[in-house]
Amino acid sequence: MTIVDAEIAKVRTFPPDTRPNYSQNNPIWKLVKVLEQTQFHADREHYLPETLQRLFGLQEVALIGPSGDEWQNKDPRLQNIKEDFQKQNLYDFILNGTEVTRGYAHAGDWTGSFLRIAYVPRPPLLGSDGVFPGDSVRLYLKIGQDETGRNYLTVPYNAESARYEIELWAYSGNDLADWLGPRGKDAIAHGALLARPDLVHGQLSDFVGIPFDDARAAARNAGRGIDMLDLAPNHTMHPVRPLRLELAWTDSTATRWDTSEGSNYVYEFSMSLRGWGSYFAIGDSQNPHGGIGGLEYRNLYSNYFGHEAQRRGELGPSWTPELGRILRDWQFDADHNRPSGKSLEDFFAVDYMDLHILRPAAVIGMHRHRDNQEVFLLMEGRGLMVMGDWEKVPSRDRAIELRIMKPGDLSLVKPGQFHALVNLLDENLLLFMFGGYD
């Protein structure tokens, strides 16, 4: 990861005993407003709302300066005060106009994966008047190992959202329109909703329901569990595998391209969120630890059982340890040394544990910790977890991800990321938080 040096000068500092008015112009509301503008192409009842995961391409981040005596020290590498967990809140951010949503949709008896991509054209696709001259834009898209090649997608303009938008469903039949209402039928007719099982893969039953339960029963009878990394590995909604996307936008002539400095934009759905529906392995243990009866286990994170070794082998140079972290010489290690003399810690150290009651409609604001890892375990309620990149990740472009958290879900925030949590309900949200290294 790399600190974006150009953003250091944009840090907004506030002297001790002063603070911004977080109740007005809070950046979280800017993100919520963008979220509310989302337009899906079929009628609302065709989508499973709690499965929707959002990703927004991120162009720029502006932080608020640190608290305490070092309030004027804008460069994170030079900050040495350990008050407030090396924290800096977000002052503002700028999105780059690319939005991606993945989730489950249903049509008739089918419930499967879909991907929605939206785009606001940017230079060099814009004309001299700052407007993109066309009612559609073309898209090169690669999802995992599957790509359009030169058969670029034609993405039509949506006047409702003022964006170019397309939805790709994993539906494999030719009769998708027969199962949709007027809105979905119209979207199919205009090329805004396509059945593309060659690009988008998987059904909900691969991980939930009778077929999965039968596979679990067979594994139990054989005296083993199910390793989720090996189950439906190209599934668009795989619960633990990152989904990697490559995109490049062009006009009808394919001579002008909006790319990331000459390469494809690369985004990943990679928020580290685990729980009852997202885990490495599931199985059963009889007489656990010399006890009575049996238990069901779901392995969420582990340096054992080969899970981390498999992740490392598959991710290659982009691998970072899930329970550990890569150390830079300006970071504190688990023993509070700086510089550490170590380049890697493969464990998660805990220096604090807290219980929080997040009141109705309350928000834990968008902020980052320089060094530490932190876990949010939701115990009761519904939350919207926000996680984004304040540092540049070498293997992909910066982005903000949003996912719904349910009781039993936990999210692991890594160094280089900022995060926030929104209470979505008109009741208290109960949260267990722990972390370390600060």
C-alpha positions as CSV (number, residue, x, y, z in Angstrom):
1,M,0.0,0.0,0.0
2,T,1.1,3.5,-0.7
3,I,0.1,6.9,0.9
4,V,-1.2,9.3,-1.8
5,D,1.2,12.2,-1.3
6,A,-1.0,14.6,-3.3
7,E,-3.7,14.3,-0.6
8,I,-1.5,15.3,2.3
9,A,-1.7,19.0,1.4
10,K,-5.5,18.7,1.4
11,V,-5.8,17.6,5.1
12,R,-8.0,20.1,7.0
13,T,-6.5,20.9,10.4
14,F,-8.4,22.1,13.5
15,P,-6.7,23.5,16.6
16,P,-7.2,21.7,20.0
17,D,-10.6,22.3,21.6
18,T,-12.1,23.0,18.2
19,R,-13.8,20.6,15.8
20,P,-15.8,20.5,12.6
21,N,-19.6,20.6,12.7
22,Y,-20.2,16.9,12.0
23,S,-23.9,17.3,12.1
24,Q,-23.8,19.4,8.9
25,N,-22.3,18.4,5.6
26,N,-21.1,15.1,7.0
27,P,-19.5,13.0,4.2
28,I,-21.6,10.0,5.2
29,W,-24.7,11.9,3.9
30,K,-22.9,12.5,0.6
31,L,-22.5,8.7,0.3
32,V,-26.1,8.0,1.3
33,K,-27.3,10.5,-1.3
34,V,-25.4,8.7,-4.1
35,L,-26.8,5.4,-2.8
36,E,-30.3,6.7,-2.9
37,Q,-29.9,7.6,-6.6
38,T,-29.4,3.9,-7.5
39,Q,-31.9,2.8,-10.2
40,F,-32.4,-0.9,-10.8
41,H,-33.8,-2.1,-14.1
42,A,-36.4,-4.6,-12.9
43,D,-39.1,-4.0,-10.4
44,R,-38.0,-3.8,-6.8
45,E,-39.5,-7.2,-5.8
46,H,-37.0,-9.0,-8.1
47,Y,-34.0,-8.1,-5.8
48,L,-33.0,-9.5,-2.5
49,P,-32.1,-6.2,-0.7
50,E,-30.0,-7.5,2.1
51,T,-27.7,-9.3,-0.4
52,L,-26.9,-6.1,-2.3
53,Q,-23.2,-5.0,-2.1
54,R,-22.1,-1.7,-3.5
55,L,-18.8,-0.4,-4.8
56,F,-18.0,3.2,-5.8
57,G,-14.8,4.1,-7.6
58,L,-12.8,6.6,-5.5
59,Q,-10.9,9.5,-7.0
60,E,-9.8,11.6,-4.0
61,V,-10.0,11.6,-0.1
62,A,-9.6,14.6,2.1
63,L,-8.9,13.9,5.8
64,I,-9.2,16.0,8.9
65,G,-5.9,16.4,10.8
66,P,-5.1,14.4,13.9
67,S,-6.1,15.4,17.4
68,G,-3.9,16.4,20.2
69,D,-0.6,18.2,20.2
70,E,0.2,17.0,16.6
71,W,-2.9,18.6,15.1
72,Q,-0.8,20.4,12.5
73,N,1.1,17.3,11.4
74,K,-0.5,16.3,8.1
75,D,1.8,13.6,7.0
76,P,0.8,10.2,8.5
77,R,4.3,8.9,8.3
78,L,5.5,11.6,10.7
79,Q,2.7,11.3,13.2
80,N,3.9,9.8,16.5
81,I,1.2,10.6,19.0
82,K,-0.8,7.6,20.2
83,E,-3.9,9.5,21.3
84,D,-7.2,8.5,19.8
85,F,-5.8,5.4,18.0
86,Q,-3.8,7.4,15.4
87,K,-7.2,8.4,14.0
88,Q,-8.1,10.9,11.3
89,N,-11.7,11.5,10.3
90,L,-12.8,12.1,6.7
91,Y,-13.6,15.6,5.7
92,D,-14.7,14.9,2.1
93,F,-14.2,12.5,-0.8
94,I,-14.7,12.6,-4.6
95,L,-16.0,9.6,-6.5
96,N,-14.9,8.9,-10.0
97,G,-18.2,8.1,-11.6
98,T,-18.1,4.3,-11.7
99,E,-20.5,2.3,-9.6
100,V,-20.9,-1.5,-9.3
101,T,-23.5,-3.4,-7.5
102,R,-23.7,-7.2,-7.0
103,G,-26.3,-9.2,-5.3
104,Y,-29.1,-11.8,-5.9
105,A,-32.1,-11.3,-8.1
106,H,-35.0,-13.7,-8.8
107,A,-37.3,-14.5,-11.7
108,G,-39.8,-17.2,-11.4
109,D,-38.2,-20.1,-9.6
110,W,-34.7,-18.9,-10.3
111,T,-32.7,-16.9,-7.7
112,G,-29.2,-16.0,-8.9
113,S,-26.4,-13.5,-9.2
114,F,-26.5,-10.2,-11.0
115,L,-24.1,-7.3,-11.5
116,R,-25.1,-3.7,-12.1
117,I,-22.6,-1.3,-13.6
118,A,-23.2,2.5,-13.8
119,Y,-20.9,5.2,-15.3
120,V,-20.7,8.9,-15.6
121,P,-18.4,9.7,-18.6
122,R,-15.1,11.5,-17.9
123,P,-12.3,12.9,-20.1
124,P,-11.2,12.0,-22.7
125,L,-14.6,10.8,-23.7
126,L,-16.3,14.2,-23.1
127,G,-16.6,16.6,-26.0
128,S,-15.4,20.2,-25.9
129,D,-18.7,21.2,-24.2
130,G,-18.0,18.8,-21.4
131,V,-20.8,16.4,-22.6
132,F,-20.5,12.9,-23.8
133,P,-22.1,12.9,-27.3
134,G,-24.0,9.6,-27.4
135,D,-27.0,7.7,-26.1
136,S,-24.8,4.7,-25.2
137,V,-21.2,4.0,-24.2
138,R,-19.2,0.8,-24.8
139,L,-17.6,-1.2,-22.1
140,Y,-14.8,-3.7,-22.0
141,L,-15.5,-5.9,-19.0
142,K,-13.6,-8.8,-17.3
143,I,-15.1,-10.6,-14.3
144,G,-12.7,-13.0,-12.8
145,Q,-11.4,-15.0,-15.8
146,D,-14.4,-14.2,-18.1
147,E,-14.3,-11.2,-20.4
148,T,-16.1,-9.6,-23.3
149,G,-13.0,-9.4,-25.4
150,R,-13.6,-7.1,-28.3
151,N,-17.4,-7.8,-28.1
152,Y,-17.8,-4.7,-26.0
153,L,-21.0,-4.3,-24.0
154,T,-23.3,-1.4,-25.2
155,V,-24.4,0.4,-22.1
156,P,-27.4,2.7,-22.7
157,Y,-28.2,6.0,-21.0
158,N,-30.7,6.0,-18.2
159,A,-32.4,9.4,-18.0
160,E,-33.8,8.6,-14.5
161,S,-30.4,8.5,-13.0
162,A,-28.4,10.6,-15.5
163,R,-26.0,7.7,-15.9
164,Y,-25.1,5.0,-18.4
165,E,-26.2,1.7,-16.8
166,I,-26.4,-2.0,-17.5
167,E,-27.4,-5.1,-15.5
168,L,-26.1,-8.5,-16.2
169,W,-28.0,-11.5,-14.8
170,A,-26.7,-15.1,-14.4
171,Y,-30.0,-16.4,-15.8
172,S,-29.4,-19.1,-18.4
173,G,-32.6,-19.2,-20.3
174,N,-34.0,-17.2,-23.2
175,D,-37.2,-16.4,-21.5
176,L,-36.1,-13.9,-18.8
177,A,-38.5,-11.2,-19.9
178,D,-41.5,-13.6,-19.4
179,W,-40.8,-13.6,-15.6
180,L,-40.4,-9.8,-15.2
181,G,-42.8,-6.9,-14.9
182,P,-43.2,-4.0,-17.3
183,R,-40.0,-2.2,-16.0
184,G,-37.9,-5.3,-16.5
185,K,-39.4,-6.1,-19.9
186,D,-38.7,-2.5,-21.1
187,A,-35.1,-2.7,-19.8
188,I,-34.5,-5.9,-21.7
189,A,-36.0,-4.4,-24.9
190,H,-33.6,-1.4,-24.6
191,G,-30.5,-3.5,-23.8
192,A,-30.2,-2.3,-20.2
193,L,-30.8,-5.7,-18.7
194,L,-29.1,-8.8,-20.2
195,A,-29.0,-12.5,-19.4
196,R,-25.2,-13.1,-19.5
197,P,-24.4,-16.4,-17.7
198,D,-21.1,-16.4,-19.6
199,L,-20.0,-13.4,-17.5
200,V,-22.0,-13.6,-14.3
201,H,-22.3,-16.9,-12.4
202,G,-24.1,-18.7,-9.6
203,Q,-27.3,-19.3,-7.9
204,L,-28.3,-18.7,-4.2
205,S,-28.9,-22.4,-3.8
206,D,-25.1,-23.0,-4.3
207,F,-24.6,-21.7,-0.7
208,V,-28.1,-21.7,0.9
209,G,-31.0,-24.1,0.8
210,I,-31.7,-27.8,0.0
211,P,-28.8,-28.5,-2.5
212,F,-26.2,-27.0,-0.1
213,D,-27.8,-28.8,2.9
214,D,-27.6,-32.1,1.0
215,A,-23.9,-31.5,0.2
216,R,-23.3,-30.8,3.9
217,A,-25.1,-34.0,4.9
218,A,-22.9,-36.0,2.5
219,A,-19.8,-34.4,3.9
220,R,-20.9,-35.1,7.4
221,N,-21.5,-38.7,6.6
222,A,-18.0,-38.9,5.2
223,G,-16.6,-37.4,8.4
224,R,-15.5,-34.1,6.9
225,G,-16.7,-30.5,6.5
226,I,-17.1,-28.3,3.4
227,D,-14.2,-26.0,2.4
228,M,-15.9,-22.9,1.0
229,L,-12.9,-21.7,-1.0
230,D,-13.3,-24.8,-3.2
231,L,-17.1,-24.6,-3.6
232,A,-18.2,-22.8,-6.8
233,P,-15.0,-20.7,-7.1
234,N,-16.2,-18.6,-10.0
235,H,-19.5,-17.7,-8.3
236,T,-20.2,-13.9,-8.6
237,M,-21.5,-13.8,-5.0
238,H,-18.9,-16.1,-3.5
239,P,-19.0,-15.5,0.3
240,V,-15.2,-15.4,0.9
241,R,-13.5,-15.0,-2.5
242,P,-12.8,-11.5,-3.7
243,L,-14.6,-10.6,-7.0
244,R,-12.1,-8.9,-9.3
245,L,-13.4,-6.6,-12.1
246,E,-11.5,-5.0,-15.0
247,L,-13.3,-2.2,-16.9
248,A,-12.4,0.3,-19.7
249,W,-14.9,2.7,-21.3
250,T,-15.0,3.8,-24.9
251,D,-17.2,5.6,-27.5
252,S,-18.8,4.1,-30.6
253,T,-15.6,4.4,-32.6
254,A,-13.5,2.6,-29.9
255,T,-10.7,5.2,-30.6
256,R,-11.1,7.2,-27.3
257,W,-10.9,5.4,-24.0
258,D,-11.4,6.2,-20.4
259,T,-8.8,4.0,-18.6
260,S,-6.7,4.1,-15.5
261,E,-3.5,5.7,-16.9
262,G,-3.6,3.5,-20.0
263,S,-4.6,0.3,-18.2
264,N,-8.0,-1.1,-17.3
265,Y,-9.7,0.1,-14.2
266,V,-9.4,-2.7,-11.6
267,Y,-11.9,-3.0,-8.7
268,E,-12.5,-5.7,-6.2
269,F,-15.4,-6.6,-4.0
270,S,-13.0,-7.6,-1.1
271,M,-14.5,-6.2,2.1
272,S,-13.5,-8.6,4.9
273,L,-17.0,-9.5,6.2
274,R,-17.7,-12.8,7.8
275,G,-20.5,-14.4,9.7
276,W,-23.2,-17.1,9.6
277,G,-23.4,-16.8,5.8
278,S,-19.7,-16.0,5.0
279,Y,-17.0,-18.3,6.3
280,F,-14.0,-20.5,5.2
281,A,-15.4,-23.8,6.3
282,I,-18.4,-25.4,7.9
283,G,-18.7,-28.8,9.6
284,D,-19.7,-30.7,12.7
285,S,-17.8,-31.9,15.8
286,Q,-19.1,-34.6,18.1
287,N,-18.2,-34.6,21.8
288,P,-16.4,-31.3,21.3
289,H,-13.4,-31.1,23.5
290,G,-14.5,-34.1,25.5
291,G,-18.0,-32.8,26.0
292,I,-21.5,-34.2,25.3
293,G,-23.5,-34.0,22.1
294,G,-22.3,-32.1,19.1
295,L,-21.7,-28.6,17.6
296,E,-21.6,-27.0,14.2
297,Y,-18.6,-24.9,13.5
298,R,-18.0,-22.1,10.9
299,N,-14.4,-21.1,10.5
300,L,-14.3,-17.3,9.9
301,Y,-10.5,-16.6,9.9
302,S,-7.6,-18.9,10.6
303,N,-3.9,-19.2,10.2
304,Y,-4.5,-23.0,10.5
305,F,-6.1,-25.7,8.4
306,G,-4.4,-24.5,5.2
307,H,-6.9,-21.6,4.6
308,E,-4.4,-18.8,4.7
309,A,-1.9,-20.9,2.7
310,Q,-4.5,-21.4,0.0
311,R,-5.4,-17.7,-0.1
312,R,-1.7,-16.8,-0.5
313,G,-1.2,-19.3,-3.3
314,E,-4.2,-18.0,-5.2
315,L,-3.7,-14.3,-4.6
316,G,0.0,-14.3,-5.4
317,P,1.8,-11.0,-5.1
318,S,-1.4,-9.2,-4.0
319,W,-1.7,-11.4,-0.9
320,T,-1.7,-9.8,2.5
321,P,-2.5,-11.8,5.7
322,E,-6.1,-11.6,6.9
323,L,-5.3,-11.8,10.6
324,G,-1.9,-10.0,10.3
325,R,-0.5,-7.1,8.4
326,I,2.4,-5.9,6.4
327,L,4.6,-3.4,8.4
328,R,6.1,-0.2,7.1
329,D,8.9,1.5,9.0
330,W,6.6,4.4,10.1
331,Q,4.1,2.1,11.8
332,F,4.0,0.8,15.3
333,D,4.2,-3.0,15.7
334,A,2.3,-5.1,18.2
335,D,5.0,-4.5,20.8
336,H,4.6,-0.7,20.2
337,N,8.0,-0.4,18.5
338,R,8.6,2.1,15.7
339,P,10.4,1.3,13.5
340,S,9.7,-2.4,14.1
341,G,12.5,-4.2,12.4
342,K,9.8,-6.7,11.1
343,S,8.2,-6.6,7.7
344,L,5.2,-8.8,8.6
345,E,3.1,-9.8,11.6
346,D,0.9,-12.8,10.8
347,F,-1.3,-12.5,13.9
348,F,-4.0,-10.2,15.2
349,A,-3.1,-8.5,18.5
350,V,-5.8,-7.0,20.7
351,D,-5.3,-4.0,22.9
352,Y,-8.9,-3.0,23.5
353,M,-12.4,-4.5,23.6
354,D,-15.5,-2.3,23.8
355,L,-19.3,-2.8,23.8
356,H,-21.2,0.0,22.0
357,I,-24.9,0.8,21.8
358,L,-25.5,2.8,18.6
359,R,-28.8,4.6,19.0
360,P,-31.5,4.8,16.3
361,A,-30.3,6.4,13.1
362,A,-26.8,7.1,14.7
363,V,-23.6,6.8,12.6
364,I,-20.1,6.0,13.5
365,G,-18.4,8.5,11.1
366,M,-16.0,7.8,8.3
367,H,-12.5,7.7,9.7
368,R,-9.2,5.8,9.5
369,H,-6.6,4.5,11.9
370,R,-3.1,4.7,10.7
371,D,-1.7,1.4,12.1
372,N,-4.3,-0.7,13.7
373,Q,-6.7,-3.5,12.7
374,E,-10.2,-3.3,14.1
375,V,-13.2,-5.7,14.2
376,F,-16.8,-4.7,14.3
377,L,-19.0,-7.6,15.5
378,L,-22.7,-6.8,15.2
379,M,-24.7,-8.4,17.9
380,E,-28.2,-7.0,17.4
381,G,-29.9,-4.8,14.8
382,R,-29.0,-4.0,11.2
383,G,-26.1,-1.9,10.1
384,L,-24.6,-0.5,6.8
385,M,-20.8,-1.1,6.9
386,V,-18.7,1.3,4.9
387,M,-15.1,0.5,4.0
388,G,-12.8,2.3,1.7
389,D,-9.2,3.0,0.7
390,W,-7.3,6.0,2.1
391,E,-4.1,4.4,0.8
392,K,-3.5,3.2,-2.7
393,V,-3.5,-0.6,-3.1
394,P,-1.0,-1.7,-5.8
395,S,-3.2,-4.5,-7.2
396,R,-6.4,-2.4,-7.8
397,D,-7.9,1.1,-8.0
398,R,-9.3,2.7,-4.8
399,A,-12.9,2.3,-4.0
400,I,-15.6,2.5,-1.3
401,E,-17.6,-0.7,-0.5
402,L,-20.9,-0.9,1.3
403,R,-22.6,-4.0,2.8
404,I,-25.5,-4.8,5.1
405,M,-24.4,-6.3,8.4
406,K,-26.8,-8.6,10.3
407,P,-26.4,-10.1,13.8
408,G,-23.4,-12.5,13.9
409,D,-21.6,-10.6,11.1
410,L,-18.2,-9.2,11.7
411,S,-16.1,-6.9,9.5
412,L,-12.3,-6.7,9.8
413,V,-10.8,-3.3,9.0
414,K,-7.2,-3.3,7.8
415,P,-4.5,-0.6,7.9
416,G,-4.9,1.6,4.8
417,Q,-8.7,1.5,5.0
418,F,-11.3,4.0,6.4
419,H,-14.6,2.8,7.7
420,A,-18.0,3.8,9.1
421,L,-21.1,2.1,10.4
422,V,-24.7,3.4,10.0
423,N,-27.6,2.1,12.2
424,L,-30.3,1.4,9.7
425,L,-33.2,0.8,12.1
426,D,-35.3,2.8,14.5
427,E,-33.9,0.8,17.4
428,N,-30.5,0.3,19.2
429,L,-27.7,-1.5,17.4
430,L,-25.5,-3.5,19.7
431,L,-21.8,-3.7,18.7
432,F,-18.7,-5.5,20.0
433,M,-15.5,-3.8,18.9
434,F,-11.9,-4.8,19.4
435,G,-8.6,-4.1,17.9
436,G,-4.9,-3.4,18.5
437,Y,-1.5,-2.1,17.5
438,D,-2.1,1.5,18.6
